[in-house]
Amino acid sequence: MDQEVLTVAQVAKYLQISEMTTYKLVQQGKIPAFKIGRHWRVKKEDLAEFIEKRKKGERI
């Protein structure tokens, strides 16, 4: 993951979950994201923070 900003597809691939699940998590605000036009984007540092919280046992 070199980019600072990732697409939903890139996040899904990285987390090894479906794009549909990733969209749901993004739309529910569970994965921090923002929209550019009609497209969701996730900052790499926000994704890293999301992963760390999961590792510490916080529920989604």
Residue pairs with C-beta under 8 A, 6 or more apart in sequence:
1 10
1 14
1 44
1 47
3 10
3 44
4 43
4 44
4 45
5 41
5 42
5 43
5 44
6 14
6 41
6 42
6 43
6 44
6 47
7 39
7 40
7 41
7 42
8 19
8 22
8 23
8 26
8 33
8 39
8 40
8 42
9 19
11 22
11 26
11 31
11 42
11 47
12 18
12 19
12 21
12 22
14 47
15 22
15 51
22 31
23 40
25 31
25 60
26 33
26 40
26 42
27 40
30 50
30 60
31 42
31 46
31 47
31 50
32 42
32 43
32 46
32 49
32 50
33 40
33 41
33 42
33 46
34 40
34 41
34 43
35 41
54 60
